[in-house]
Amino acid sequence: MSTKNGHRDTHTGGRRLLAVDVGAGTTDVLVWLEGRRPENSEKLVAPSRTVVVARRIDAATRRRDRIVFHGPTMGGGACVVAARRHLEAGCELLATEEAALTFADDLRKVSGWGVRLVSEDEARAAVQTGAEEVMSGDVDVEALLDALRRLGVDVALTAVAVAAQDHGFSPGGSNRVFRFETWRRAIDSGRPLPSLFYDADAIPADLTRLRAAAGCFASLGLPVLAADTGPAALLGVSPEDDGDAALVNVGNSHTVCAVAVKGRLIGVLEHHTGCLDGATLDDLLHRFLAGDVRDDEVRQDGGHGAVLRGPVPAALPIFVTGPNRDLLRGSDLPLTYPAPFGDMMMAGPAGLLRAFLTRNG
């Protein structure tokens, strides 16, 4: 079949990858088929599961329903806020331990909010007696595949790649510091971004959310590649030749700036987007690239940290992505705004695909 510009879009019927980037606001989906032009891939931008779960909790709160929350650990954010509202309204919330880890790593803290921890058997019994069932999990695989099928998409997949933001399991300390240590170790050893992607069975044990997100696809019996959303988005907009670059993702939750020289990380700054306005972010990036931002400065401001090992090359290109990239509108930095596969929201899936192809050729 010919495309509108006269070029023929052909494919070999080879490998088919489902790439799913789970963010704080949206879940971004790409179905890549080997041999087909990536711009013609099926793409979806849908509400993230934390947003969907929050809406279900809020609806139950309005009805004054008792909620049973169970399933795998998932990302917090909107669903945690909704759960707190439910409890503050005097409504009952039951949760299994695995699902409750969505709210906090310290289950004593969760119980202190008023959440009643129950077994899976108790959860099922409560549902049978009329409680509102709310399933956890960063990806509703059955619903996603059903939606794709209804759109006429072939879901005879050969592999899956998923990204989810993981602060790491740290019940006794700051998860902001814990999370940033992953970046620090990568920088200290001069690792490239693709090295921060894991096969499902090699995900570190303390990355509990990422392990759970990969586990959502276990029923498919397919190889699963997983990564944090930060490396996924940054790799998705990095130069194809692995040239020197600063990579910035201004996401709905986190803002990350990584500096790569000869394809290897030499620096990262990570902050919370909600703590930043345009002028603050612009100033922070200027100073970070000049080596003038302290690690403790970022943490004291509510962020994760900053580390830079070595000077930043002159005239370094800066590639910016993320749904809040307009915060940098008007900056005098040499910014470029890539659109992987014609869509900025595909930065995460593009990074997952690139890591997949790096590993599998």
N, C-alpha and C positions, 0 to 999 in steps of 0.2 A: 504494500500500500504506500502511495506517495504522500509526503507531507505537503503542507501549503507552500513551502518554499521550493518545492520541486525535488527535494532530496528524498531518497527512499529510506524508510525506517525498517531495517531488517534485524532479525535476531536469530540466534542459533538454537534457542530452546535449551540453553545450558543452565548454569547455576542460578538459583533464585534466592536472594537474601531479603529477609524482612528486617529492617533497621528501625528501632524504636527508641526515641530519645525522650525520657520522662523528665519534664521540667516542673517548676513550681506552679506555672500557670497553664502550660499546654503540654500535650504529648504529641511529638512530631514523628510522623511515620513515612518511611520510604520503602517501596517494593522495587528492588533492583533486579533486573534480568540481564544476565550476561549476553553481550552482543547487541543489546538495545541501547540506543542513545539515552544517557541518564536523564536528560531533560524531559524525555517522554515517560519517565517512570511514574507510577501511581504515587501520589503524595497526599497525606492527610495532616491537618493541624486541628487537633481536638482538645477539649478540656482535659487537663491532667487528672489522674485518679484522685489526688488529694482534693481537688475542686469538686469532683463528682461526689465523693464521699461526704464532703462538707455540706453539699446541697441536700443530700439524703438525711444527714443528721439534723440540719436546720428544719427540714420538713417534719421530721419526727418530733422535734422540740415544739413546733407550733401545735402539733396534735397531742402533746403531753404523753407521747408513747415511751414505753420502756425500750431501750436499745440493747441488742446483743451484737457486739463487734468482734468478729473472728476471721481468721485467715492469716496469711503471711504478714510479716513486718513490712511496712511501707513508709514512704516519706511523710513527714509531718506537715507543718505549714497550715494551710486552710482547714484541714480536718481536725487538727489539734485545737485551733481556735473555736471551731464549731462544737467540739466535745466539751470544752470548758464552758461555753454558753449553755449547753444542754444541762450540765450539772448545776450551774449557777441558777438556772431556772427551776431547780428543785426536781428535775427529772432523773430517772434511774438509768445508769449505763453499766452494763456488764461487758467484760472483755476477757478473752483468753490471754495468757501471758505473752504469746508470740505476737498477737495483734496489738496488745497494750504497749509493747516496746516501740510502737509507732509514736506514742505520746512522749516517752522519755526512756532513757536507758536504765534509770533507777526506778524499779517497779514500786518501791516504797513511796516514792514521790507521787506516782500515779495513783496509788491507793489513797494517799493523803488528799488528793483532789476529790475523792468520793467515788472513783471507779471501783466496782466490785470485780475482782479477778475470779474467773471460773474456769473449770476444765472444759474440754471440747464436748464431753457428754452433757455437762450442765448447760452449755451454750445451746446445744441442739434441743434439749428439753425445754429451755425457756422459749425458743422459737415456736415449738409445738404448742405452747400455752399462750401464744399471742404476742410475744415480744417482736419488735421490728428488727429484722435481720439486716445488718449492714456488713458486707464482706470487705475485708481489707485486701491489700495487694496493689502494687504499682501498675500492673498491667492486667486487664481483664481479657485474656487471650481469646477465650471463646467469643466474646462480644466483638473484638477487633476482627477476627477472622470472618465472623458472620457478616459484619459490615462490608468488608472487602468483597466477599462473595456476592453480596447483594448488589454491589457496584460492578459486577462482572469481572472481578480480578481473579486470576488464577492463583490459588494459594498452595500450589504444590511446591512447597518450599524445600530448599536443601540446607539452609542454615539461618540462624537468627543472630542479631547483634542488638544489645540493649544498653542504654546509658541511664544512670540514675545518680543523683547527688548523694554522697554518703559521707557523713561526718565521722564515721567510725564509732565503735562501741566503747564508750568511756564513762561508765557509771560513776566513777570516783573523781573525775576531773573535768576540765574544760574541753568540750568537743571542738571548740574553735581552734584551740592549740593542737589537739590531737589530729584534726583534719589537715592542718597546715604542715605537720611533720611529714606527710606523704610527699608533698611538694618539695620540702627541704631535702629529704633523702634523695629524691630524683635529681635535684640540682647539684648536690654535693658529689654525686657520682656521674654527673654529666650525661644523664640518660636522655634519649630522644622521646618525643611524645608517644609514638606507637608502643613503647615499652610499658606504658601505663594502662594497657588493655590486657584483659585476662581471659583465658579459657574458663568456662564455668567451674571446672573442678580445681582451678588454681587460684580462685579469688581468695585473698587473705581472710582468715577467720574473723578478724575484727571489723570487716566491711559487711556487717550483717544486712544492711538494706540492699546492697548490691547483690549479695548472695541470694536474698529473697527474690529480688527482681529477676535474676537469671532463672531461679527456680520456678517462676510463673510459667516458663516455657517447657518444663521438664516433660509434661505429658506428650509433647510433640516428638520426642525422641530424636532431636536434631542437635548438631553442634551449636553451642551458644558462646558468643564472644561478648564480654561485658566491660564497661568502663564507667568512670565518673563522668558526669555531664561536662565538667570543665575541660578535661583533655579532649573529649569528643568534639565539642564545638570549636576549640582552638585548632585541632588537627584538620577540621573541615574547612578552615579558611587559610591554612598555612600554604606557602608556596609549594608547587609541585616539585620543584627542584631542590627542596629543603634548604633554600637560601636563607640568609640572615633576615630576621623579621621580629617585630613585636606583634603579638597577637592579643586582641582584646575582645572579651565577651561581656557585654553589658546585659546580663540576664535579668529575669524578673526577681530573682532572689539574690544571686551573687554576681559580683563583677570581678573578673579575673584578667590580669595582664601578664602574659608570659613572654620572656625574651629567649629566642633560640638563635644560636650562632653555629653555623655549619651543621644545622640539624639537631643540635643538642641544647638542652635547657641550661641557661646560666642565671635566670632570675624569674621570680613570680611575685606578684602582688595580688592578694585576694581580700575583698571587702564585701560588705552587704550593700546591695544597690539602694535599699531603703534609707541608708545613712548618707547618701550622696545626692547632691544636686549637680547641675552642669558645671558650674564654676569650681566646685570642690573637686569633682572628678578630673577636670582639665588640669587643675593645679597639681593634683596628686600624680597624674601620669607624667607631667613635665618633670616633677621632682624625682619621681621614681627612676625614669630613664636617665636622669642626671646623677643617680646614685645618692639622692638626698632624702630618702624616706627610711625611717627607722622601723624595725620590726615592732617594737613596743608601741610606737606611735599609732600604728594601724590597729593593734589589738585594743589599746585604750579608747579608740574611737568606735569600738564595736565590731571591728573586722577581724580577719584571721591572721594576717601577718604580711611581711615583705622581706624578701631576701634577694640580693643581687651579687653574684660572684663574678667580678671582672667588669671592665668598661664596656659600655654599649657602643657598637660601631657607629661611626658618623653616618648621617643621612639614612638611618635605618627606616625601612618601610614599615608602616603600622597598618595592620588589617583589623577592621572593627566589625563585629557582628553582635547579635543579640537584640531582643525586642525593645530594649531601652537605649539603643545606640544613639538616638536623637539627643541624649544628654550631652553629647560631644559636638552638637551642631554649633558652628561658630568658632571652634578651636583652631588655633593656628598650627597645630601639629600636622604633619604630612599623612593624613588619614585616607585610607581606601576602604570602601565598603563592598566586600565580595558578596555575590549572590550564588552560592553553590547550586548547580542544576536550575538556575533561574529564580531561586527563592531563598532569601536570607534565612528563613525559618528552617531550612534544611541543613544548616551548618552542622548540627549534631549528627543527624543521619549520615551526612557526607563524611564526617570524621570516622564514624563506625564502619562505613563501607571502605574507606581508605585503609583503616587498620586491618580489616578483613582481607583485603587484597594484598597488603604488605605481608601478611602471614601465609596466605594461601596462593599467591601468585595470580 
